Amino acid sequence: MKFRILYTLFGLAFGLFLFTASSGGRASVAGEGNTGAPGDATNSNGTPKTCVTCHNSSTTMAVTLDIVVLDEYDVVATKYLPGQTYEVRVVVEPTMGTPAAYGFQMVALQAPQGEDGPALNDSWANPSDNAKIAQAGNGRKYVEQKGPSATNEFTVQWTAPPAGSGTVTFYACGNGVNGNGSNSGDAAACAVLELPEGVVNSLAEAQRTTPLRLWPNPLRGHVIRLSANEVWTGPARVRLHDIDGRLVWENTLVLNKGAAEVQVPDLTAGVYLLHLLQNDRLATARIIVSQ
């Protein structure tokens, strides 16, 4: 009887250890990179070992994963400028069911998609409260969850490498878990983002951004008042993107000393990026749409 109790207690403790360990991020717990990047861990058959390997058995839950790189003006970057600092955002979005918690892992390689290359270990800084930077046994540094996260969004600062580094590719995998203490019934997804190196062609291009003020913010109606630099006058183009960079609406307006009002259509509640363009000028600001 005593042995049975001991075995039971040992089994419960071991199961709790496994659950606690796996919830803390694969680099820090298992010493593995599970992003699907070249050079990361593989299964016995040579296929990439990712979150999908263990957390993809649910028939009632599904998730997608997005990697978004934003510059200091919250503009979605399609290329990087050497030495500039960006915010990298990983979003594990449920498309079916409601996960109890979320996790992820991400790495950045100095190489085109699908090719092995050096990990940009020293490029990460200031992860969000639900994330951390951890080094795996392969010498790479990953950004991953601290523990089961109640929120599905993770952010970290990333400083681009010096000029001449070439293409950088981000690899990330994440999961939505049901919290049952095992990996059964969970959902997972992976994504890859390739970011080519960009070049600042002139001082004018480097300085073409300008602050932009929007109000009311949060927006609860259909009229946005905006204010940019007073030298902006005449026709301009306004574009509204969702947080994943998708264009949801655009129109023209006339600026009077940098100020204007714009009538927007019905929008789903959430965070959007408003871009104001005139000739070689660009101004961007984030706006929250409330119900």
C-alpha positions in Angstrom: 0.0 0.0 0.0 2.8 2.4 0.9 4.6 1.6 -2.4 1.4 2.3 -4.3 1.0 5.6 -2.7 4.6 6.5 -3.3 4.3 5.5 -7.0 1.2 7.6 -7.3 2.8 10.6 -5.7 5.9 10.1 -7.9 3.7 9.9 -11.0 1.8 13.1 -10.1 5.0 14.9 -9.3 6.7 13.8 -12.5 3.6 14.8 -14.6 3.6 18.2 -12.9 7.3 18.6 -13.6 6.8 17.8 -17.3 3.9 20.2 -17.6 5.7 23.0 -15.7 8.9 22.4 -17.7 7.2 22.5 -21.1 5.3 25.6 -20.2 8.5 27.6 -19.6 9.8 27.7 -23.2 11.8 25.0 -25.0 15.1 26.8 -25.1 15.3 27.4 -21.4 13.8 24.1 -20.4 14.9 21.6 -23.0 17.8 23.5 -24.6 16.1 23.2 -28.0 15.1 25.5 -30.8 11.7 24.4 -32.1 11.0 27.1 -34.6 11.5 25.1 -37.8 14.5 27.2 -38.7 17.4 25.5 -40.5 19.8 24.2 -37.7 17.0 23.9 -35.1 16.0 20.6 -33.6 14.6 17.8 -35.8 12.6 14.6 -35.3 14.1 11.2 -35.8 13.0 11.2 -39.5 14.7 14.5 -40.1 11.6 16.7 -40.2 11.6 20.0 -38.2 10.7 19.5 -34.5 8.3 22.4 -33.8 5.3 23.3 -31.5 3.1 21.6 -34.1 4.9 18.3 -33.4 3.4 18.0 -29.9 0.5 20.5 -29.8 -1.6 19.8 -32.8 -4.1 17.2 -31.7 -7.2 19.3 -31.1 -10.3 18.9 -33.2 -12.0 21.8 -31.4 -9.2 24.4 -31.4 -7.1 26.0 -34.1 -4.7 28.9 -34.2 -2.6 30.9 -36.7 0.6 32.8 -36.1 1.8 36.1 -37.4 5.2 37.8 -37.2 5.0 41.6 -37.7 8.0 44.0 -37.6 7.2 47.7 -36.8 9.5 50.7 -37.0 9.5 53.6 -34.5 6.4 55.1 -36.2 4.5 51.8 -36.0 4.8 51.4 -39.7 5.0 47.7 -40.8 8.5 47.2 -42.2 9.0 45.4 -45.5 12.7 45.8 -45.3 15.1 46.7 -42.5 17.5 49.7 -42.3 21.0 48.6 -40.8 21.4 49.5 -37.2 17.8 50.6 -36.7 15.7 49.3 -33.8 12.3 47.7 -34.5 9.5 46.1 -32.5 8.9 42.5 -33.5 5.4 41.3 -32.6 4.3 37.6 -32.5 0.5 37.0 -32.4 -1.0 33.6 -31.8 -4.5 34.1 -33.1 -7.3 31.6 -32.3 -9.4 30.8 -35.3 -11.5 28.1 -33.5 -12.1 27.5 -29.8 -10.7 29.5 -26.9 -7.2 28.6 -25.6 -6.6 28.9 -21.9 -3.1 30.1 -22.5 -0.5 30.7 -25.2 3.2 30.1 -25.9 5.7 30.7 -28.6 9.4 30.6 -29.7 11.2 32.8 -32.3 14.7 33.1 -33.7 16.3 35.4 -36.3 18.9 34.1 -38.8 21.1 36.2 -41.1 20.2 34.2 -44.2 17.4 34.0 -46.8 14.4 31.8 -46.0 15.3 28.1 -45.9 19.0 28.6 -45.6 21.1 28.1 -42.5 23.0 31.1 -41.2 24.2 32.8 -38.0 21.6 33.6 -35.4 21.4 37.3 -34.5 21.9 36.6 -30.8 22.7 40.1 -29.6 19.9 41.7 -31.6 17.1 41.0 -29.0 16.2 43.4 -26.1 13.4 44.4 -23.8 10.9 41.5 -24.3 7.3 42.0 -23.1 6.4 40.9 -19.6 5.1 37.5 -20.9 8.3 36.8 -22.8 12.0 36.2 -22.2 15.3 35.7 -24.1 16.9 32.3 -23.7 19.9 30.5 -25.1 19.6 26.9 -26.3 22.2 24.1 -26.6 22.9 25.0 -30.2 24.2 28.4 -29.1 21.3 30.4 -30.5 19.3 32.9 -28.5 15.5 32.6 -28.8 12.6 34.8 -27.6 9.9 32.6 -26.0 7.2 32.7 -23.4 8.1 33.0 -19.7 5.2 30.6 -18.8 1.6 30.0 -20.0 0.6 33.5 -21.2 -3.0 34.7 -20.7 -2.5 37.1 -23.7 -1.8 35.9 -27.2 0.6 38.7 -28.2 4.3 38.8 -27.5 6.7 41.6 -28.3 10.5 42.2 -28.3 12.9 44.9 -29.5 15.1 43.9 -32.4 18.1 45.9 -33.6 19.0 45.2 -37.3 22.5 44.1 -38.2 25.1 46.5 -39.8 25.1 47.4 -43.5 26.0 44.5 -45.8 24.5 41.8 -43.7 21.9 40.9 -46.3 18.5 39.2 -45.8 17.3 38.4 -42.3 14.6 35.7 -41.7 12.5 35.3 -38.6 11.1 31.9 -37.7 8.5 31.4 -35.1 6.1 28.8 -33.8 3.4 29.1 -31.2 0.6 27.3 -29.5 -2.8 27.7 -27.9 -3.3 25.2 -25.0 -6.3 24.0 -23.1 -4.5 23.8 -19.8 -5.2 20.2 -19.1 -1.7 19.5 -18.0 -0.6 17.7 -21.1 -0.1 18.5 -24.8 -3.3 16.7 -25.9 -6.2 18.8 -27.3 -3.9 21.8 -28.1 -3.4 23.7 -31.3 -0.2 25.1 -32.9 1.1 27.0 -35.9 4.3 28.3 -37.4 5.3 31.3 -39.6 8.3 32.6 -41.4 9.1 36.3 -42.3 11.9 37.2 -44.6 13.1 40.8 -44.4 15.6 42.1 -47.0 18.2 44.8 -46.2 17.1 48.3 -47.2 19.1 51.4 -48.1 18.4 55.0 -47.2 18.9 56.8 -50.5 19.1 60.3 -49.2 18.9 62.6 -46.2 15.5 63.7 -47.3 14.3 60.1 -47.3 15.7 59.5 -43.8 13.9 62.6 -42.5 10.7 62.3 -44.4 8.7 61.1 -41.4 7.0 63.6 -39.1 4.8 63.3 -36.0 1.1 62.8 -36.5 -1.6 63.5 -33.8 -5.0 61.9 -34.0 -8.1 62.5 -31.8 -10.3 61.4 -30.4 -8.2 58.3 -29.6 -9.8 55.8 -28.8 -12.2 56.5 -31.6 -15.9 55.7 -31.0 -17.4 57.5 -34.0 -16.5 58.0 -37.6 -14.6 61.3 -37.6 -10.9 61.4 -37.0 -9.2 64.8 -36.6 -5.5 64.8 -37.5 -2.7 67.2 -37.2 0.8 67.0 -38.9 3.5 69.5 -39.6 2.1 72.9 -40.6 4.2 72.9 -43.8 1.8 70.1 -45.1 -0.9 71.7 -47.1 -3.0 70.7 -50.1 -4.1 67.2 -51.2 -2.8 64.1 -49.4 -3.6 60.4 -49.2 -4.7 58.7 -46.0 -4.5 54.9 -45.5 -5.7 52.8 -42.7 -4.1 49.4 -42.0 -4.9 46.8 -39.4 -2.2 45.7 -36.9 -1.1 42.9 -39.3 -0.4 45.4 -42.1 -3.5 44.8 -44.2 -5.0 47.8 -45.9 -8.6 48.2 -44.7 -9.5 51.7 -46.1 -8.0 54.6 -48.0 -9.1 58.0 -49.3 -7.9 61.5 -50.2 -8.2 64.7 -48.2 -7.0 68.3 -48.2 -4.7 69.5 -45.5 -4.8 73.1 -44.2 -1.6 73.9 -42.3 -1.2 70.2 -41.6 -4.8 69.7 -40.2 -7.8 67.9 -41.5 -10.8 65.9 -40.6 -11.4 62.5 -42.2 -14.6 60.4 -42.2 -14.0 56.7 -41.8 -16.4 53.8 -42.4 -17.6 51.3 -39.7 -14.5 49.5 -38.3 -14.1 46.5 -36.2 -12.9 47.3 -32.7 -9.1 47.0 -32.5 -5.8 48.7 -33.1 -5.1 50.3 -36.5 -2.2 52.3 -38.1 -3.1 55.5 -40.0 -0.6 56.6 -42.7 -0.7 60.1 -44.1 1.2 60.5 -47.4 2.0 63.6 -49.4 4.7 63.7 -52.1 7.8 62.3 -50.3 6.5 62.8 -46.8 5.0 60.1 -44.5 3.4 60.4 -41.1 2.0 57.5 -39.1 0.1 57.1 -35.9 -1.7 54.4 -34.0 -5.4 54.7 -33.3 -7.6 52.5 -31.2 -11.2 51.9 -32.4 -13.7 51.1 -29.6 -17.1 49.6 -29.9 
